[in-house]
Amino acid sequence: MSNQSVAPQARIGIIGGSGLYQMDALQDPRSITLDTPFGAPSGDFILGQLEGIPVAFLSRHGQQHTLLPSEINYRANIFAMKKLGVERILSVSAVGSMKEEVEPGHIAIPDQFYDLTKGRKSSFFGEGIVAHVSLANPICPDLAVFVADTAEEIGGIVHRGGTYLCMEGPQFSTRAESDVHRGFGVSVIGMTNATEAKLVREAEMCYVTIALSTDYDCWHVSEAPVTVEMILQVLRDNVLFSKKLLQSVVKKVDGPRSCRCASALKNAIVTPSEAMSVSLKEKLDPIIGKYIS
């Protein structure tokens, strides 16, 4: 399916991280392949109804987990979500805990990011159009409250707020790095969500990270250093809960938006419309169309 032929088909987007490769509860699921001006997304989108709400699901690393964090085409993923009509994105991600109280199996809903990645394409702009969105508060506060409240209602142990440190990967931290990162005061560490959050804000969608704590990174000397086996075991234990959470929260988050996410680009585009090429205007129309003549 070409980029130009896509019509709005979903209001909520779900991005599944490690361990969450499908949504069994989706009713009438159908798979579609999308092209974008930024290349191919991580894989096919699965469209369907979750509790009666039109939802688009995407496996961040591919359905067979074939993409490293730095290989993910984040721009294509988020642009395709925008084209599908998505207004809110629920991003599920496995993370390492950087605080004693955020135990493996707990859920963190961070409200900040600290980005240590290098050279990722984390903006839709450039090549003739300049925009500077505010990222002071990168998580939608309304969405975060809905998700945290629902997670607690269904029995999860939730940690509200805190900072998600985004590292390049794919290797896990050295002990020295982990100790330094702990000194930053961050709550969890991962490899993907800061990049997503930047693009989602530019696309004027709401974003929340559902961070599933799988391990204590390697700073916790009384614990064994993190391995993939450890992470996958905790993920297997958590994946059913995350699916239950998503199924429970979609009805609560659907509806009109009162947050500032929907107008993030207002006054942020500094290039005048007459200085933009026609091709760039067409390329970014789903994102900037309402602001340019």
Residue, then its C-alpha position, 0 to 999 in steps of 0.5 A: m500500500s502506498n503512502q498516498s493511499v492510506a486513510p485514517q484507520a486507527r486512533i490509538g497506536i501500540i508499539g510493542g518492544s522486546g517480548l511483545y510481538q503481537m496483540d492476541a486480543l485484537q478483533d478483526p485483525r488485518s495486516i497492512t504494509l505501508d511505505t513512507p517518504f522515510g522508507a519502510p517501517s519495522g514491519d507490517f501494521i496490524l489493524g483491528q479493534l481493541e475493546g471496540i477502539p480502532v488500534a494500530f499495532l507495530s512490533r518495534h524490532g520486527q515480528q521476528h526481532t531482527l532489528l537492533p535499536s539503532e537499525i529501527n527506522y523510527r521516522a518511518n514507524i511514527f510517520a506511518m502511525k500519523k498517516l493511519g490517523v493515530e492520535r495517541i501512542l502507547s509504547v511498551s519497552a523492556v528496561g533495566s532498573m537503575k533504582e533499588e525500588v524499581e524491582p524486576g517485574h515492576i512498571a515504570i511510567p517515566d516522565q523524562f528522557y536523557d538521550l545518549t544515542k549518537g547520530r540517530k535520525s530523530s527529526f522529520f525536519g531538515e533539508g529545507i524546513v526547520a522546526h524546533v518543538s518543545l521537549a521540556n515535558p516529552i511524555c503526555p501527562d494525561l496519557a501517563v496518568f491514565v496508564a499508571d492508574t489503570a496499571e495499579e487498578i489491575g494489580g501492577i506495581v507502578h512507579r510514576g515519573g522519573t527519567y528514562l536514559c536512552m543508550e545506543g546499545p546493542q550491548f548492555s552497560t559496563r559496570a563503570e557506565s552503569d555506575v555513572h548513569r546511576g549518578f545521573g539520578v535516572s530511574v530506568i535505562g533502555m535503547t529506544n524510547a527517547t528517539e520515538a518520543k522526539l518524533v511523536r512530539e513533532a507529529e503532534m501525537c501523545y506519547v507514553t512509555i510503559a517501561l517493564s523493568t526486567d533487571y538491575d542493569c549491572w550496577h547491583v553487585s548482589e545481582a548477577p549481571v544482566t543477560v538476555e536469558m534473564i530479561l526474556q524470563v521476566l518478559r515472559d512473566n510480564v507480557l500477559f500483564s502488559k497485554k491486559l493493561l493495554q486492553s484495559v486502558v484503551k477505552k480510558v484514553d480514547g476521546p478528545r484531547s485537552c493536552r498540548c501535544a496536539s498543537a506542539l508544532k504551533n509557532a515551532i516552524v521557523t521556515p516561511s512557507e514560501a521558502m519551502s519546496v513543493s516536494l518538501k511540503e508534500k512529503l511532510d503534509p500529514i505533519i505540517g499541512k495545517y500550518i502552511s498555506 
